[in-house]
Amino acid sequence: MTTVHPDSGTSPYASADTAFVPPLTDVAALPATAPTAPAPSTGLPPLPPMGGTDPSGASSAPAAPRSGFSRLWRGRAEDPAWVRPSLLALLALTAALYLWGLSASGWANAFYSAAVQAGSQSWKAFLFGSSDAANFITVDKPPASLWPMEISVRIFGLSSWSILVPQALMGVASVGLLYLAVRRVSGATAGLVAGAVLALTPVATLMFRFNNPDALLVLLLTAAAYATVRATDAASRKWLVITGVLVGFAFLTKSLQAFLPLPAFALVYLVAAPAPLRRRLVDLLLAGVAMVASFGWWIALVELWPASSRPYIGGSQTNSVLELILGYNGLGRITGDETGSVTPGGNGGAGAWGATGWDRLFNASYGGQVAWLIPAALVLGLAVLVVTWRAPRTDRLRASAVLWLGWLLLTGLTISFAQGIIHEYYTVALAPAIGALVAIGGATLWRLREHAAARITLAVTVAGTSVWAAVLLSRSAEWYPWLRFAVLALGIGSALALLVTDRMTRRVAGGVAAAALVSGLLAPAAYSLQTASTAHTGSLPTAGPATAGGFGGRGGPGGGGSPQGGPGGFTGQRPSFGQNGPGAQNGQPGATQNGTAQNGTAQNGLPTGGPGGGLPTGGRGGGMGGLLGAATVSDAMVALLTQDADQYTWVAAAVGAQTAAGYQLATGDPVMSLGGFNGSDPWPTLEAFQAYVESGSVHWFIAGGGFGGANGGSSATSEITAWVEESFTSQTVDGVTVYDLTAPVSSASSTTGSTTG
């Protein structure tokens, strides 16, 4: 049998251009087969194509190069005619899924939309990630995720579309990059499968239609994985440095979460790159320098910038970006030690944000978001490692399996055992790895289907996936109950057929493979369609229909989670925190968590009317908002706040960033966010706020909102509220109390104004 040099970079198990059957004589789990005539390029035995077509999309005969439109439509010259149209169709369908009815979510997470508004008005706010254009305080994340949206708003103006379309396009780009990364190892068909799995993962559909930082995080990490594959293939220093730069900007997107797959990236290059060990170590060092430079410039700029002339660093207790990155957004998420967070975690394996443990990703809150194919991904990824156990050091297939398994395990275990603030939508970071492992592992075993062990592994995986999908679907028992039976029938039937594919023609076997794929994607696709057809707002969106036994939520004041808008409890269903109702926000439609009201109630079964749950459809009433949902601002309130707005730096001040965001988006003018996101940051102090008021910088104070002093945070906002209530006249506008900071009680004949609306 032909041997392969350990440092040749050529895998006997997979190729970017031609698919081969591996030499199985060294694989104990599978019987040996005599090789056929060797292929001219490598001397390895060629594999019969899947379903009558080469699964890698390669052509054995060289073709003339294409250029211009022909290359765009037809792809590379050596590609069969179906490859590029199939990719374009996948990208087009992904775009349709992510763009369809996008504006129904209005401002989505108003906390970030207000920051985008600020960055589109002020370059200083753009640089620091300020919540308002007057640069009072920043959001509690680094600013990179805001930059694409802010550039879009600067070009197209402020609207729901200009904020959310960049997020959707990031999703399309992530699917394309995952296709490229998987194709290089396992061929075009596997690349298409990987892209489809990512596109149809429910939490991916959610987050690529939303304006949280996770969309850019996934795009940058997927791009970094692709760059790592390219670097490992040819020991390319350039591509490895690109990996470092991409991870660095991912760090500027969501801090330490960007580093979770990093050990897998480094390990794959260190072990599998076809270069001497010293060269590999030097390359990794240079990539590390590039990574640190890519995020370090911003950290150094913020730390060295005089604090008196920059915004306060939101989410920190000491006005330090290092504290924010390493504490509240870093190790605090793992340990639960997060000063200033809403509630403390770290309660003996059951943090305040849900029970922790290895099964967290599979419970009622997380399972429907991302877990549909996690068992399949683990089984198929491990199967690749078994098949390639004795392969050369530089084997590309094994290297790819290690990369994606490392990503999945490191990120998944961190989310599972983290005792601090962890939300269901964080699991979107798992979706690229799941798609890659399912595609690479499935393609590898399919190429080995002449062997009973490969067929049995595939069949068990497909059957198990369909049973698990039925379990997840049963958690939403009233939502299309027939679907679970359809998935079971198709999955079990295709699994049985997989056992005898060695006796089928290629065309029939290809049909069985397609049926198995559909059985695995049907349920998450249905969840994704439901997610795309439902509006989502607030800070804690979730994908799919409501589920029984899920982790309930806490609503902020006036924000949802209970009919009165106070702190909610463990409802046994998806949380509905601080959401706006179907009423409008300055012309932008709002929505309840997981969608608009159904049969007169929100998804958690609570009424949608009033400050706690929103307003009747088409309403423009008032709602003071809360910790996790922005205020719904009435026309009368907008008129009041914008009177003489040009005479003030901030038209109003409000406790908590979500409350402030609703008023800022409605008026178009800066609103001072007291205490940052939770209202528990120690800025401003009472003395500092009094100085702002005395200088005439702020006009109105909006009562309510925030959780001052939460989990050891500052109680400054409570002191400010008490001082304002004692010192200034108030009036009530559509149920919201506001104080005129230019009208002290001592100079007024009455302390209470009339109620408007």
Salt bridges, closest charged atoms under 4 A:
ASP7 OD1 - ARG393 NH2 2.12
GLU78 OE2 - ARG76 NE 3.50
ASP79 OD1 - ARG76 NE 3.74
ASP79 OD1 - ARG183 NH2 2.55
ASP140 OD1 - LYS141 NZ 3.46
ASP214 OD2 - LYS254 NZ 2.67
ASP233 OD2 - ARG184 NE 3.02
ASP233 OD1 - ARG396 NE 3.09
ASP283 OD1 - ARG237 NE 2.49
ASP283 OD2 - ARG279 NE 2.81
GLU338 OE2 - ARG333 NE 3.05
ASP502 OD1 - ARG455 NE 3.52
ASP635 OD1 - ARG620 NH2 2.87
ASP740 OD1 - HIS699 NE2 3.46
